């Protein structure tokens, strides 16, 4: 098994290689939350770079529930022509283009939503309660409406030319919140046992499949663990993945962590990477793969072709997920396919002011700056100043964050 080898999904969809662009937040929606031309330019660039599957940043299924100011939303109010333009660009070079669909739940900042919704009224911890409002527990009719929103967005994604969808069930967003016994403390049919806690995601999957048919790829990004006491565990994740496989899911991407415990940002304790610091969740993937037959995508920390090939050869995963390297080198897949000894080093960036780095989430926004640059058709500068990211962050908050405040009044 090698990076250049194609793979066929259970529904007979062929992926040209084993390289998978994992979702990154682009923040390139317009004021009406439609995709801009910059998204088309960005995804055309990645398609030319040789990636097998390109997964979009999270597209929201409800325009009243946003995770970030410039999120793209796909619903009945969307400009479908703008989505068609995005899809055509991202599918060039025989690239699979999948739309990641998401609902933030309580991970919606106060300046966007003062009363976010969640499975239960449990606030975010670790100081995050200052930036995120106390969530309100969802009613059952609201739960059913959200499920149908996922289905509608999936149907529209297919109609506008995307070749698949991925349910975002990781990183502390709403699907993950329902799965977690810490966040989901309901006593009805949507909480309690794992069977009840997974009902939300299984009903979403079934509603999506009913809309898109059996030949359209549907995948999920799933937390291996929440990395907190009383949270979602690897044993539960395996049971959820097996259940979804039984229902017909085509692909599982494994990740971990949340806003409270951002283990997706670095190698988590308890799951040592066997290739230096690469492959954060390799141990979890290997455990899950023993119970799955559908393709498993492993994302997190990969920087070298040798580490990627080692994971494929070990059987711990079938496909390798990449994110930050593609923000710095959009042709990284082509380089890997030409020479599996190829690798990339990512710089550590700082303004020199730790508090400012933290406020602006520089570890993420610096990469968003480079996506913004590529979206304008410019070449990436790996030595770009961290201050450019800071300025872009404050400009975006000013242009959209405050507009959202006015809209809520």
Helices and strands as residue ranges (DSSP letters): E 7-8, E 14-15, E 19-21, H 37-48, E 53-55, E 59-60, H 80-90, G 92-94, E 96-102, E 117-118, G 128-130, E 136-137, H 140-159, E 164-169, H 174-179, H 194-197, H 199-212, E 217-223, H 234-247, E 251-255, G 263-265, H 282-289, E 295-299, H 305-314, E 319-322, H 324-328, H 332-338, H 354-359, H 362-375, H 386-396, I 397-401, H 402-408
